[in-house]
Amino acid sequence: MSPLNGSPIHNRMLVLRAERGLSRQDLADALGVNYQTIGYLERGDYSPSLELALRLSEYFGLPVEAIFSFHPMRPLSEAVFSQTRADTEWSRPPRKVRRK
């Protein structure tokens, strides 16, 4: 099924909300929507309007494509870790310790 013929829009809203310690009501109040709208979005029962997607993007300080996708999303920790892995000591062999 192609993204344009009714497939669900996947999102990371629940994770982003939980990371910030927000209730559905808190997020809804910040965005000026009903708290039930947040639940519908998180479950994939409702696709956001462009305006709401942009407001969520602005609120979380992330690009829209980091919040919403036509395809299932990898866990956020996996997506972030795999991008930074090469730049961290975790990916390098351990250094030898010199003994005196």
C-alpha distance (Angstrom), angle and dihedral (degrees) to the residues before:
residue distance angle dihedral
M1 . . .
S2 3.80 . .
P3 3.81 120.9 .
L4 3.78 91.8 -112.0
N5 3.80 98.5 60.4
G6 3.77 103.1 65.3
S7 3.79 106.2 -69.6
P8 3.79 113.5 149.8
I9 3.77 123.6 -93.7
H10 3.80 110.3 -123.9
N11 3.77 120.9 -145.9
R12 3.80 146.8 -179.8
M13 3.79 96.0 -140.7
L14 3.80 96.5 119.6
V15 3.81 92.1 52.0
L16 3.79 93.2 45.3
R17 3.79 91.9 48.0
A18 3.81 92.5 47.0
E19 3.82 92.6 48.3
R20 3.78 88.6 57.3
G21 3.80 95.2 43.7
L22 3.80 92.8 -119.0
S23 3.78 126.3 153.1
R24 3.78 119.5 -141.6
Q25 3.79 87.2 -106.0
D26 3.83 92.2 52.8
L27 3.79 92.1 52.5
A28 3.79 92.9 42.5
D29 3.81 91.3 52.0
A30 3.82 91.2 49.5
L31 3.81 90.8 51.3
G32 3.80 98.0 39.1
V33 3.82 95.6 -118.6
N34 3.80 135.9 115.8
Y35 3.82 114.9 -86.2
Q36 3.82 88.8 -122.9
T37 3.80 89.0 62.8
I38 3.80 88.9 61.7
G39 3.81 90.5 53.0
Y40 3.80 92.2 47.9
L41 3.81 90.5 50.6
E42 3.82 93.9 46.8
R43 3.80 92.2 51.0
G44 3.80 92.7 45.7
D45 3.81 91.9 -117.0
Y46 3.80 90.8 123.6
S47 3.80 133.8 34.7
P48 3.78 115.0 -140.1
S49 3.75 123.1 -117.2
L50 3.79 114.7 -115.1
E51 3.80 89.0 -105.9
L52 3.81 93.0 53.0
A53 3.81 92.4 45.2
L54 3.81 89.5 52.5
R55 3.81 92.2 47.1
L56 3.82 89.8 51.5
S57 3.79 90.0 48.4
E58 3.79 91.0 51.8
Y59 3.80 93.3 44.5
F60 3.82 94.6 51.3
G61 3.82 93.3 37.2
L62 3.79 92.0 -126.4
P63 3.80 134.4 116.6
V64 3.80 114.4 -97.0
E65 3.80 91.0 -113.1
A66 3.83 90.0 59.4
I67 3.83 88.3 59.6
F68 3.81 103.9 34.2
S69 3.80 134.4 35.1
F70 3.80 140.0 165.9
H71 3.81 87.6 -133.7
P72 3.81 130.8 57.4
M73 3.77 109.9 -86.0
R74 3.78 127.3 -126.4
P75 3.78 114.2 -120.2
L76 3.80 108.5 -79.5
S77 3.81 92.6 -123.4
E78 3.80 90.3 54.2
A79 3.79 92.7 47.6
V80 3.80 93.1 49.3
F81 3.79 96.3 40.5
S82 3.78 95.2 49.0
Q83 3.82 90.9 52.0
T84 3.80 94.9 50.4
R85 3.80 98.3 34.0
A86 3.80 95.4 95.3
D87 3.81 90.2 52.9
T88 3.79 96.5 53.2
E89 3.75 135.1 78.8
W90 3.80 88.3 -116.9
S91 3.78 89.7 78.0
R92 3.81 95.7 46.7
P93 3.78 124.2 83.3
P94 3.80 112.8 -102.6
R95 3.79 115.6 -90.5
K96 3.75 118.3 -113.5
V97 3.76 113.6 -109.4
R98 3.79 115.7 -132.4
R99 3.72 114.9 -133.4
K100 3.75 119.6 -150.5
